[in-house]
Amino acid sequence: MLVEIVTTGSELLLGEIVNENSRYLSQELNTLGYSVVYHTTVGDNPDRMEQVLRTALARADMVITTGGLGPTQGDMTKLIGAKVMGLPMEYHPEISAAIRQWVHEHHPERDMTANQERQAMIPAGAAFFSNEAGTAPGVAMQHGGKMLVHLPGPPREMRWMYEQRLKPYLLRTFGSQGYIKSVYVKIYDMGEAFIEEKLMDLVQHQSNPTLAMYARPGFVEVRITARAATEAAAAVLLLPLEKELRQRLHRTAVAYDQETMADVLGRELLKRGYTISAAESCTGGLVGSLITDVPGASAYFRGSAGTYCDEMKQHILGVATETLRTYSAVSPQTAGEMAQGSRRLYRADIAVSTTGLAGPDGGTAEQPVGLVYTGIDGPWGTIVRKDIYPGDRTEIKRRAAARALYYVVQYLLENTK
């Protein structure tokens, strides 16, 4: 079954909010075997919205919209959808009662407004989905062999309604469409071109499963995807290719599927009973933030010193004045002493440091914007890595923080079993 996702709202076109709904729905629908073939975004304009919906229904079997189901005049998706499907609107008192109850529970000092009452109008003959995460009900209508589904726009409401209402409805109505399963392999120290060289024969002979590569901030993701009648059958198809990837990319690929590098680092530290600390300059606390994104990080993370200026590098971490004077703050010598100082300060088994130029100003021919030194100090000595990262200030910081965690993992793997 071919699906088009239509996200509505001028705020999306203006760039005021990020379109999370299309990504979420695509991922979820693909696991159920539905083929999402188009994404479209349209603003709050009735003529353009009607044109978009008619086009989508002409080229897809099912169209799912998000947004425009609220109580205001700008919320027009349901009305336009009914017009396109040739259905009149009908009032449902049970929806009105549910909205009134929701308002009473969440805003006991208020009464339901007249525009909230309008949300009880539903296209004739349509299935509707109650919304326990908000007031706007969802709608699913079929006509002429096509299905049009309306879901709320707020991501929290949309996800709740998909999981609790639309997903069961689709399974009841259409049964299984098969299963699409993917495995993700994340590579932090090799570019797409080099990875492709290692995997070229697999790329050239792919069918089912398929293999693709994507550049992400700080790493390259290799995705293998299989389609089968069931999840178990898809997993069987994936197994040989996944095994081959793990062998070819041994110790280059250390993160899989939904794992982050912080997840991998935490797992490797816990396995060995080690603790870690950080000293950060150019990353401004991002290394510590990534580490503590993992639940239970207090079992191995001691803390991070944000030493952004030279004075604090000296005062807190003990970086030598002579080192800063001779080599500057952005140098392998300073990175090494920062890591050593953090390890002493927090009494950690391993420490990692970052110092560099995130830009946009301050770069020179010898020290360009994007230059970052990452220091690691631990039982097997001190090492320093040099990288020059592309991107703006925010991207350089993100890349440097993620790569710092990767370097610690490699330090552990190279020196322990």
C-alpha positions in Angstrom: 0.0 0.0 0.0 1.4 3.4 -1.1 1.2 6.2 1.5 1.6 9.9 1.4 2.1 12.0 4.5 0.8 15.5 4.4 1.9 17.8 7.2 -0.1 21.1 7.5 0.6 24.4 9.0 2.2 27.6 7.9 4.5 27.5 10.9 6.3 24.5 9.2 6.9 26.4 6.0 8.2 29.4 8.0 10.7 27.2 9.8 9.2 28.1 13.2 9.0 24.5 14.2 10.8 21.3 13.2 8.7 18.7 11.3 9.0 15.7 13.6 5.7 14.1 12.5 6.8 13.0 9.0 9.9 11.2 10.3 8.0 9.4 13.1 5.1 8.3 10.9 7.5 7.1 8.1 9.5 5.0 10.6 6.4 3.5 12.1 4.5 2.8 8.9 7.5 1.2 7.2 7.8 -1.3 10.1 4.2 -2.3 9.3 5.0 -2.9 5.6 3.4 0.3 4.3 5.4 2.1 1.6 5.7 5.8 2.3 6.4 7.3 -1.1 5.7 11.1 -0.6 6.1 13.8 2.0 4.2 17.0 1.4 3.9 20.1 3.6 1.2 22.7 3.0 0.3 26.0 4.8 -3.0 27.1 6.2 -4.5 28.0 2.9 -7.7 26.3 1.9 -7.2 26.3 -1.9 -3.6 25.0 -1.7 -4.6 22.4 0.9 -7.4 21.1 -1.3 -5.0 20.9 -4.3 -2.4 19.0 -2.2 -5.0 16.5 -0.9 -6.4 15.9 -4.3 -3.0 15.3 -5.8 -2.0 13.0 -2.9 -5.1 10.9 -3.2 -4.6 10.6 -6.9 -1.1 9.0 -6.5 -1.3 7.2 -3.2 -3.6 4.6 -1.7 -3.7 6.3 1.7 -3.0 9.9 2.7 -2.3 10.7 6.3 -2.4 14.4 7.4 -1.2 15.9 10.7 -2.3 19.3 12.0 -5.2 21.6 11.5 -7.7 19.7 13.7 -7.8 22.3 16.5 -10.6 24.7 17.4 -9.5 27.9 15.7 -10.4 29.3 12.3 -7.0 28.4 11.0 -7.7 24.7 11.7 -9.3 23.7 8.4 -7.8 20.2 7.5 -10.9 18.3 8.5 -13.2 20.6 6.5 -11.1 20.5 3.4 -10.7 16.7 3.7 -14.4 16.2 3.8 -14.9 18.4 0.8 -12.2 16.5 -1.2 -13.9 13.1 -0.2 -17.4 14.5 -1.1 -18.7 14.0 2.5 -21.0 16.3 4.5 -20.1 17.1 8.2 -22.1 15.6 11.0 -22.3 16.5 14.7 -21.4 13.8 17.2 -22.6 14.5 20.8 -20.3 11.8 22.2 -17.3 13.7 20.9 -18.6 16.9 22.4 -19.0 15.2 25.8 -15.4 13.8 25.7 -14.0 17.3 24.9 -16.1 18.8 27.7 -14.7 16.1 30.1 -11.1 16.8 29.0 -11.5 20.5 29.5 -13.0 19.9 33.0 -10.1 17.6 34.0 -7.3 19.8 32.7 -8.8 23.3 33.2 -11.5 23.0 35.9 -11.8 26.8 36.1 -13.0 27.0 32.5 -16.0 26.0 30.4 -15.8 24.4 26.9 -15.8 27.2 24.3 -17.9 27.4 21.2 -14.9 26.7 18.9 -14.0 23.6 20.9 -17.6 22.5 20.3 -16.9 22.6 16.6 -14.4 19.8 16.9 -17.3 17.5 17.4 -18.2 17.9 13.7 -17.0 14.8 11.7 -17.3 13.8 8.0 -20.3 11.6 7.6 -19.6 7.9 7.7 -16.0 8.4 8.9 -14.4 6.5 11.7 -13.2 8.8 14.4 -10.5 8.4 17.1 -10.9 9.7 20.6 -7.9 11.7 21.9 -6.9 11.3 25.5 -3.8 13.4 24.9 -5.8 16.5 23.8 -9.2 17.6 22.5 -9.0 17.1 18.7 -10.3 13.8 17.6 -8.7 11.9 14.7 -10.6 10.9 11.6 -10.3 8.1 9.0 -12.6 8.0 5.9 -12.7 5.8 2.8 -14.1 6.6 -0.6 -13.4 5.3 -4.1 -10.8 2.9 -2.9 -8.8 5.6 -1.2 -8.3 6.4 2.5 -7.8 9.8 4.1 -6.7 10.0 7.7 -6.4 13.1 9.8 -4.2 13.1 13.0 -3.5 16.0 15.4 -0.5 18.2 14.8 1.2 18.4 18.2 3.8 15.6 18.1 2.8 14.2 21.6 -0.8 14.0 20.6 0.0 12.6 17.1 2.2 9.9 18.5 -0.4 8.9 21.1 -3.1 8.7 18.6 -1.0 6.7 16.1 0.0 4.1 18.7 -3.4 3.9 20.5 -5.9 4.4 17.7 -4.6 4.5 14.1 -2.2 1.5 14.3 -4.8 -0.9 15.7 -7.3 0.5 13.2 -5.0 -0.2 10.2 -4.2 -3.7 11.4 -7.9 -4.4 11.8 -8.9 -2.9 8.5 -6.1 -4.1 6.2 -4.3 -6.8 8.1 -0.6 -7.3 7.8 1.2 -5.6 5.0 4.4 -7.5 5.8 7.3 -6.2 7.9 10.2 -4.0 7.2 13.2 -4.3 9.6 16.4 -2.3 9.6 19.7 -2.7 11.4 21.9 0.4 11.8 25.7 0.4 12.0 27.4 3.6 13.1 31.0 4.4 12.0 32.8 7.4 13.6 36.3 7.4 12.1 35.8 6.7 8.4 34.0 8.7 5.6 31.4 7.5 3.2 33.9 7.0 0.3 36.2 4.7 2.4 33.2 2.8 3.8 31.9 2.2 0.3 35.2 0.8 -0.8 35.0 -1.8 2.0 31.4 -2.7 1.1 31.3 -2.1 -2.7 30.6 -5.8 -3.5 27.7 -5.9 -1.0 26.3 -2.7 -2.5 26.5 -4.0 -6.1 24.8 -7.3 -5.3 22.1 -6.1 -2.9 18.4 -7.0 -3.4 16.7 -8.0 -0.2 18.1 -7.0 2.2 19.3 -3.6 0.8 22.2 -1.5 2.0 22.6 2.3 2.2 24.9 4.8 3.8 24.1 8.2 5.3 26.3 11.0 6.6 25.3 12.1 10.1 26.8 14.8 12.3 30.0 13.1 13.5 29.5 9.7 12.0 28.3 7.7 9.0 25.4 5.4 9.4 25.1 2.2 7.4 21.6 0.8 7.2 20.6 -2.6 6.1 16.9 -3.3 5.5 14.9 -6.4 4.8 11.3 -6.9 3.9 9.4 -10.1 4.8 6.0 -11.4 5.9 6.9 -11.3 9.6 9.5 -9.6 11.9 11.1 -12.9 12.6 11.5 -13.7 8.8 13.0 -10.2 8.2 15.5 -10.8 11.0 16.6 -14.0 9.4 17.2 -12.3 6.1 19.3 -9.6 7.8 21.5 -11.9 9.9 24.1 -12.9 7.2 24.6 -9.4 6.0 24.7 -8.0 9.5 27.4 -10.6 10.5 29.4 -9.7 7.4 29.3 -6.0 8.2 30.4 -6.6 11.8 33.4 -8.6 10.6 34.5 -6.1 7.9 34.0 -3.1 10.2 35.4 -4.7 13.4 36.3 -2.0 15.9 35.6 0.7 13.4 31.8 0.2 14.0 31.1 0.1 17.7 27.5 1.5 17.9 24.5 -0.4 16.5 20.8 0.4 15.9 19.5 3.0 18.4 22.7 3.1 20.5 24.5 6.4 20.9 28.2 6.6 21.5 27.3 7.6 25.1 25.4 4.3 25.5 28.5 2.4 24.2 30.9 4.3 26.4 28.7 3.6 29.5 28.5 -0.1 28.7 32.2 -0.4 28.2 33.0 1.5 31.4 30.6 -0.5 33.5 32.0 -3.8 32.1 35.4 -2.8 33.3 34.4 -1.0 36.5 36.0 2.2 35.4 35.0 5.8 36.1 35.4 8.8 33.7 35.7 12.6 34.0 36.0 15.4 31.4 37.6 18.8 30.9 36.0 20.9 28.3 36.9 24.1 26.5 35.4 24.4 23.0 32.6 21.9 23.6 31.3 24.0 26.5 29.9 21.1 28.5 28.5 19.0 25.7 30.7 16.0 26.5 29.3 15.8 30.0 25.8 16.4 28.7 26.1 13.5 26.2 27.4 11.2 28.9 24.6 12.1 31.3 21.9 11.6 28.7 22.3 7.9 29.6 20.3 6.8 32.6 22.5 5.5 35.4 25.6 7.5 34.3 26.2 8.4 37.9 27.7 4.9 38.3 30.7 5.9 36.2 30.7 9.6 35.5 32.6 11.8 38.0 32.1 15.2 36.5 33.2 17.7 33.9 35.3 20.9 34.4 34.2 23.7 32.0 37.5 25.5 31.7 36.8 28.0 28.9 39.5 30.5 29.6 43.2 30.0 30.2 43.0 31.2 33.8 40.6 28.3 34.7 42.7 25.8 32.7 45.6 26.8 35.0 43.7 27.2 38.3 41.3 24.2 38.1 43.2 21.7 36.0 46.8 22.7 36.6 47.7 23.3 33.0 51.2 24.8 33.1 51.6 28.5 32.4 54.6 27.7 30.2 52.5 25.3 28.2 49.9 27.9 27.4 52.5 30.6 26.7 54.6 28.4 24.4 51.9 26.3 22.6 48.6 28.2 23.2 45.3 26.9 24.6 44.6 25.1 21.3 47.4 22.6 21.2 48.0 18.9 21.8 50.1 19.8 24.8 47.3 21.7 26.4 44.7 19.0 25.6 46.9 16.4 27.2 47.5 18.4 30.4 43.7 19.2 30.6 42.9 15.5 30.5 45.6 14.8 33.2 44.2 17.6 35.4 40.7 16.4 35.1 41.7 12.9 36.0 43.5 14.2 39.1 40.7 16.6 40.1 37.9 14.0 39.9 40.0 11.0 40.9 38.7 9.2 37.8 40.2 6.2 36.0 40.0 7.9 32.6 39.6 11.5 31.6 38.8 13.2 28.3 39.4 16.8 27.3 38.5 19.0 24.3 40.1 22.3 23.2 39.8 24.0 19.9 38.3 26.7 17.6 34.6 26.5 17.1 34.5 29.8 15.2 33.2 31.6 13.3 36.1 33.9 14.0 39.6 33.4 15.3 41.0 30.9 12.7 44.4 31.2 11.1 46.2 29.2 8.4 48.0 27.2 11.2 44.9 26.9 13.4 41.8 27.0 11.2 38.2 27.1 12.5 37.1 23.6 13.3 40.5 22.5 14.7 39.9 20.5 17.9 42.4 18.5 20.0 40.9 15.7 22.1 43.0 14.5 25.0 42.6 11.2 26.9 44.5 10.2 30.0 44.2 6.9 31.7 46.1 3.8 33.0 47.8 3.3 29.6 49.1 6.9 29.3 48.0 10.1 27.6 47.1 10.3 23.9 45.9 13.3 21.9 43.8 13.3 18.7 43.7 16.1 16.2 40.6 16.8 14.0 39.4 19.6 11.8 35.6 19.5 11.7 33.4 21.2 9.0 30.3 23.1 9.7 29.2 26.1 11.8 29.9 26.7 15.5 27.1 24.4 16.7 27.9 21.6 14.4 31.6 21.7 15.2 30.8 21.5 18.9 28.5 18.5 18.4 30.9 16.7 16.2 33.8 17.2 18.6 31.8 16.0 21.6 30.6 12.9 19.9 34.0 12.1 18.6 35.5 12.6 22.0 33.3 9.8 23.4 34.3 7.6 20.5 38.0 8.1 21.2 37.5 7.0 24.8 35.8 3.9 23.6 38.7 3.1 21.2 41.2 3.8 24.0 39.4 1.2 26.1 39.0 -1.4 23.3 42.7 -1.1 22.3 44.0 -1.6 25.8 41.6 -4.1 27.3 39.5 -7.1 26.3 
